[in-house]
Amino acid sequence: MQVRLLVCVVLALAGAACAEAPEPGSSPAASGPPRVQSEVVARHAAQFDQAIPKRPAGSQQEATAATYILGHLQVAGYAVRLDSVPVRDLVSSTNVVALPPGGRAPKVVVAVAYDDATGGARLADDIGLFLEAARALRSAGAGHSVAFVALGAQDTEVGGGRLGSRRLVRLLLERDEDPVIVSLSGAGDSGEVCSSPPEPSRLGGVEDLARLPRCEPAIDDPFLDAPLPHIAVGGPPEALGEQLLAALAPAEG
């Protein structure tokens, strides 16, 4: 199964390489409809859940996952960079960062963890929704001000864990950027779409997410202690994707 995933990665990267690298102001649009397709979410999730269910921080399996994510974000028309996340001596993880088209400063950052030391289908669903939402948003219009960041080294005991989210916050603060962070935290849960907003008044253009029912029990928010506005959302992938895209629409243009 891991060989199959690697083949998918190579094909994705080859497709991205055949096109010109995205230039500021002229990033190509993604193909497909401007909505989240549940079958595509499921296909992405299956690659992680079945091919590489365990992706410990700094491992070859985690690196394979990062490459898969990078390839699909490039195919969707994003300029993507890798931001190193130190784990311990000689071991690093990576945040995969898809920049807003046209070099815009992000108004919103959609984040998801992709490493997993134990293996979990729910996290795989989160990653699938993350990739499909990024594609759908690019397909919806020529530009937007949303960054998509896949977080490495979240599920590790080193330094208290959550190294990817802490690295992302530090990078945003260093750049004097103050976007709203929306973390996907439980896309595979049954029931309705829900949120766990700590400070709804700070959510700017995505305040509609704060009007969703509160998640019970509360879902995990990796940015809970961050000095930036943030909200965690969860729910069935198709319904959550619809709510997410509707909330991100004000960040377009």
C-alpha distance (Angstrom), angle and dihedral (degrees) to the residues before:
residue distance angle dihedral
M1 . . .
Q2 3.80 . .
V3 3.82 89.5 .
R4 3.81 88.5 54.6
L5 3.79 90.7 51.6
L6 3.81 90.7 49.9
V7 3.82 89.7 52.0
C8 3.81 89.5 52.4
V9 3.79 89.4 50.5
V10 3.81 92.6 51.1
L11 3.81 91.7 48.8
A12 3.80 91.4 48.2
L13 3.79 92.6 49.6
A14 3.80 91.5 44.8
G15 3.80 89.5 54.2
A16 3.77 90.4 50.4
A17 3.80 92.3 47.3
C18 3.83 92.1 53.3
A19 3.78 89.9 63.5
E20 3.76 125.5 64.6
A21 3.79 114.7 -91.9
P22 3.80 110.3 -95.0
E23 3.79 110.1 -93.1
P24 3.82 123.9 -156.3
G25 3.79 108.4 -85.2
S26 3.82 94.8 9.0
S27 3.81 107.9 66.4
P28 3.81 112.1 151.8
A29 3.78 118.0 -112.1
A30 3.79 120.9 -112.9
S31 3.78 121.7 -109.7
G32 3.78 124.1 -119.8
P33 3.79 132.9 50.2
P34 3.82 122.3 -40.3
R35 3.79 92.2 -113.3
V36 3.78 137.0 78.0
Q37 3.80 111.3 -91.9
S38 3.80 111.2 -149.7
E39 3.81 92.6 -154.0
V40 3.81 90.7 56.5
V41 3.80 91.0 48.3
A42 3.80 88.2 52.2
R43 3.82 92.8 49.9
H44 3.80 92.2 51.7
A45 3.80 91.1 45.8
A46 3.81 91.9 51.0
Q47 3.80 90.9 56.9
F48 3.81 90.7 58.3
D49 3.80 98.5 34.6
Q50 3.82 95.2 48.3
A51 3.79 107.9 22.7
I52 3.81 102.2 40.2
P53 3.81 108.4 4.9
K54 3.81 92.5 158.3
R55 3.80 114.8 58.6
P56 3.83 109.2 164.4
A57 3.80 116.7 -167.5
G58 3.79 111.7 -84.5
S59 3.82 94.3 9.9
Q60 3.80 129.5 129.7
Q61 3.80 88.1 -113.1
E62 3.80 91.2 56.5
A63 3.80 90.0 48.6
T64 3.82 89.6 52.2
A65 3.80 89.4 52.6
A66 3.81 91.1 49.5
T67 3.81 90.6 52.2
Y68 3.80 91.7 50.4
I69 3.81 91.2 50.8
L70 3.81 92.8 45.7
G71 3.81 92.0 50.7
H72 3.79 95.1 51.1
L73 3.80 93.3 46.0
Q74 3.80 89.8 52.0
V75 3.79 91.5 49.5
A76 3.82 87.6 52.0
G77 3.81 88.7 59.6
Y78 3.79 103.1 -98.8
A79 3.77 129.0 136.5
V80 3.81 101.1 -127.7
R81 3.77 131.5 -165.7
L82 3.78 133.7 -176.9
D83 3.79 118.2 -127.4
S84 3.80 114.7 -161.2
V85 3.81 117.7 -125.8
P86 3.83 111.7 -163.6
V87 3.81 112.6 -137.9
R88 3.79 103.2 172.9
D89 3.81 138.5 -39.4
L90 3.82 109.5 -33.6
V91 3.82 91.3 -7.6
S92 3.80 122.7 101.9
S93 3.76 137.1 169.2
T94 3.80 127.7 -158.9
N95 3.78 140.1 -125.9
V96 3.81 110.4 -147.0
V97 3.81 107.1 -144.2
A98 3.82 122.8 -166.1
L99 3.81 108.1 -166.3
P100 3.81 124.0 -143.4
P101 3.82 111.7 -94.6
G102 3.77 116.0 -92.5
G103 3.78 95.6 23.6
R104 3.81 94.0 -77.9
A105 3.79 119.9 163.8
P106 3.81 107.3 -109.0
K107 3.79 119.0 -103.6
V108 3.81 89.8 -176.8
V109 3.80 132.9 24.9
V110 3.80 117.9 -158.6
A111 3.81 108.7 -157.7
V112 3.79 135.6 -172.7
A113 3.81 133.8 172.5
Y114 3.79 115.3 -122.9
D115 3.81 105.2 177.2
D116 3.81 118.3 87.4
A117 3.78 126.7 177.6
T118 3.80 95.0 -168.5
G119 3.81 106.4 32.9
G120 3.79 122.1 -112.1
A121 3.80 134.2 -174.5
R122 3.79 92.6 -151.3
L123 3.79 92.3 60.6
A124 3.81 89.4 48.1
D125 3.81 89.1 56.1
D126 3.80 89.4 51.7
I127 3.81 90.9 54.2
G128 3.80 91.8 47.2
L129 3.81 91.4 51.8
F130 3.82 90.9 46.1
L131 3.82 92.2 55.5
E132 3.79 95.5 43.1
A133 3.82 93.4 46.3
A134 3.82 89.9 51.8
R135 3.81 90.7 51.7
A136 3.81 94.0 44.8
L137 3.80 92.8 50.3
R138 3.82 91.5 51.9
S139 3.79 89.6 47.7
A140 3.81 91.2 52.0
G141 3.80 94.9 64.6
A142 3.78 148.2 -13.3
G143 3.77 95.9 -94.3
H144 3.77 147.4 2.9
S145 3.79 140.2 170.6
V146 3.80 99.4 -118.3
A147 3.81 124.5 117.0
F148 3.80 121.3 -159.6
V149 3.80 116.9 -149.6
A150 3.81 126.1 -175.0
L151 3.80 107.9 -157.4
G152 3.78 122.5 -139.0
A153 3.82 127.4 -162.3
Q154 3.79 94.5 26.7
D155 3.80 95.5 127.0
T156 3.79 99.7 55.4
E157 3.78 134.9 105.9
V158 3.79 92.5 -141.9
G159 3.80 111.0 115.9
G160 3.78 91.7 -8.4
G161 3.80 93.7 -55.6
R162 3.80 130.3 -103.7
L163 3.78 90.6 93.5
G164 3.81 94.8 154.1
S165 3.80 95.4 54.5
R166 3.79 91.5 44.8
R167 3.81 90.3 50.9
L168 3.81 91.0 49.8
V169 3.81 93.3 50.9
R170 3.80 91.5 48.1
L171 3.82 90.9 50.4
L172 3.81 92.8 50.0
L173 3.80 91.9 49.0
E174 3.80 91.6 48.3
R175 3.80 88.5 55.1
D176 3.79 91.7 46.8
E177 3.81 90.6 -120.7
D178 3.79 122.5 147.6
P179 3.82 108.7 -170.1
V180 3.78 125.3 158.5
I181 3.81 109.6 -104.2
V182 3.81 116.4 -141.9
S183 3.80 112.4 -169.4
L184 3.81 122.6 -163.2
S185 3.78 104.9 -136.9
G186 3.77 113.8 167.0
A187 3.80 111.4 0.6
G188 3.79 91.4 161.7
D189 3.80 97.2 56.5
S190 3.79 117.1 118.9
G191 3.79 119.7 -120.4
E192 3.77 130.9 41.8
V193 3.76 132.8 -22.7
C194 3.78 109.8 -87.5
S195 3.80 142.6 170.3
S196 3.76 139.9 -149.8
P197 3.82 104.0 -148.3
P198 3.81 117.2 179.0
E199 3.82 96.3 -172.7
P200 3.83 112.2 12.5
S201 3.82 91.9 178.2
R202 3.83 90.7 67.6
L203 3.79 96.9 54.2
G204 3.78 98.0 96.3
G205 3.81 112.5 -173.5
V206 3.81 95.7 6.2
E207 3.79 97.2 54.6
D208 3.82 89.6 123.6
L209 3.81 87.4 75.4
A210 3.81 89.0 62.6
R211 3.80 89.3 59.6
L212 3.79 91.4 63.7
P213 3.81 116.9 104.4
R214 3.79 114.4 -83.9
C215 3.80 113.8 -100.0
E216 3.79 112.8 -111.0
P217 2.93 114.9 -133.7
A218 3.78 91.1 27.3
I219 3.80 114.7 -106.3
D220 3.76 122.3 -127.8
D221 3.81 116.6 -88.8
P222 3.83 111.6 -166.0
F223 3.81 90.3 -165.6
L224 3.79 96.5 53.3
D225 3.83 93.5 121.6
A226 3.80 96.2 36.0
P227 3.84 119.0 122.8
L228 3.82 89.2 -132.4
P229 3.82 131.2 84.5
H230 3.78 109.5 -91.5
I231 3.80 144.8 162.5
A232 3.81 133.9 -171.3
V233 3.81 119.3 -142.4
G234 3.79 133.5 -171.1
G235 3.79 142.4 170.0
P236 3.82 142.6 101.5
P237 3.83 108.6 -22.3
E238 3.82 99.2 -121.8
A239 3.81 95.1 46.5
L240 3.79 92.9 41.1
G241 3.79 90.7 48.6
E242 3.80 91.0 54.1
Q243 3.81 91.8 50.7
L244 3.79 91.7 45.0
L245 3.79 95.2 51.8
A246 3.81 91.2 47.0
A247 3.80 90.6 51.8
L248 3.81 93.1 47.4
A249 3.82 93.7 51.8
P250 3.86 93.2 89.0
A251 3.81 88.1 57.7
E252 3.81 90.9 62.7
G253 3.74 121.4 107.3
